[in-house]
């Protein structure tokens, strides 16, 4: 399912123009991205939690040559599903 599919479904269910729904969906996603970029946690009740975590630096291996390669510390976004989502997906 794409963002466009979500916009179309919401538009049909609420009788709001797709353009208006699209703006709201995009603004919502923009605010989530900006908050995560600042290191904040996003908790959406009954949906899940987005967090930014730091991965420690480590030594990797080039599979082609077998040489060791240093992998620097980096930040990644993680998601943990909420209870309602977990129950519906099961």
Residue pairs with C-beta under 8 A, 6 or more apart in sequence:
3 25
3 26
3 29
4 22
6 25
7 18
7 21
7 22
7 25
8 18
10 16
10 21
10 25
11 17
11 18
11 21
14 21
32 42
32 50
35 42
36 42
36 50
36 52
36 77
39 52
40 52
41 49
41 50
41 51
41 52
42 49
42 50
42 51
43 49
44 50
44 82
45 82
46 82
46 83
46 84
46 85
47 81
47 82
47 84
47 85
48 79
48 80
48 81
48 82
48 85
49 79
49 80
49 82
50 77
50 78
50 79
51 77
51 78
51 79
51 80
52 75
52 76
52 77
52 78
53 75
53 76
53 77
53 78
54 73
54 74
54 75
55 73
55 74
55 75
55 76
56 73
57 70
57 71
57 72
57 73
58 70
58 71
59 68
59 69
59 70
59 71
60 68
60 69
60 70
60 71
61 67
61 68
61 69
62 68
62 69
81 89
